[in-house]
Structure formats: C-alpha cells, structure tokens
Amino acid sequence: MDTPRFCKVGDRPVKALLEDDGFGVYVFDLSTGNFILDLSYLDKIYFGRMDDVEILSEQEFNTYVEKLKKEKGL
C-alpha cells in the first residue's frame, strides 16, 4: 500500500501513515480537531468506491484541515 496517503472521505480528512510501530489510519475528529486512529477507514481509502474518496496532496490536505479547524473554532 502506498503511504502516506492523504484524502477526504466525504468531508472528513483521513490520512494513512506508515510509522515506526506499524501502519495507521487516522481520521479527523470534528469535535476536537485531533486525529484519531480508526482502521475502519482502511478498506474505504484503499479498496472502496472512489466516488466517496478524494485523494489529496499533503499540502491540499493540510490546507483543508486548517480550514475545517477555523470553521469549527478549534
């Protein structure tokens, strides 16, 4: 699997990273502004229907996350 992968699933930012302790999929928590481990998105971002998933560059992803944080007051 290619990592890192940055995407939007619907309107939610999701990133997949290969780290020292293994592979993780992290989802933006709309209430806290933090990323939480959620492997339930693994199938969707790698094998799911692409009409729900938009692959982004890291810069596009970071810009989108900052926009959401401002909108949510986080």
C-alpha positions in Angstrom: 0.0 0.0 0.0 1.2 3.4 -0.8 1.8 5.7 2.2 1.5 8.3 3.2 -2.0 8.7 1.7 -4.0 11.9 2.3 -7.7 12.1 1.4 -11.1 13.3 2.1 -13.8 10.7 2.7 -17.0 12.7 2.2 -16.0 15.9 4.1 -13.8 14.1 6.6 -9.9 14.3 6.4 -8.3 10.9 6.6 -4.6 10.0 6.4 -2.8 6.7 6.3 0.8 6.6 7.6 3.5 4.0 8.0 5.1 4.7 11.3 7.8 3.0 13.4 5.3 0.9 15.2 3.2 0.0 12.2 0.6 1.2 9.8 -2.2 3.5 10.9 -5.2 5.3 9.5 -6.2 8.5 11.3 -9.4 10.3 11.0 -10.0 14.0 11.8 -12.3 14.3 14.8 -14.7 17.2 14.1 -15.3 17.9 17.7 -11.7 18.1 18.9 -9.6 18.9 15.8 -7.4 16.0 16.6 -6.7 12.9 14.5 -7.7 9.6 16.0 -6.8 6.1 15.0 -9.6 4.5 13.1 -8.8 1.4 11.0 -12.4 1.1 9.8 -11.4 3.6 7.0 -8.6 1.4 5.7 -10.8 -0.5 3.3 -12.5 2.6 2.1 -9.4 4.6 1.3 -7.6 1.8 -0.4 -10.2 -0.5 -1.8 -13.5 1.4 -1.6 -15.5 3.2 -4.2 -13.6 6.3 -5.3 -16.7 8.5 -5.6 -16.6 9.0 -1.8 -12.9 9.3 -1.6 -10.8 12.2 -2.9 -7.0 11.7 -2.9 -5.2 14.9 -2.0 -1.6 16.1 -1.9 -0.2 16.7 1.6 -0.4 20.4 1.0 -4.1 20.3 -0.1 -4.8 18.0 2.9 -3.2 20.4 5.4 -5.0 23.4 3.9 -8.3 21.6 4.1 -7.7 20.6 7.8 -6.8 24.2 8.7 -10.0 25.4 7.0 -12.1 22.9 9.0 -10.4 23.9 12.2 -11.2 27.5 11.6 -14.8 26.7 10.7 -15.3 24.7 13.9 -13.4 27.2 16.1 -10.7 24.7 17.0 
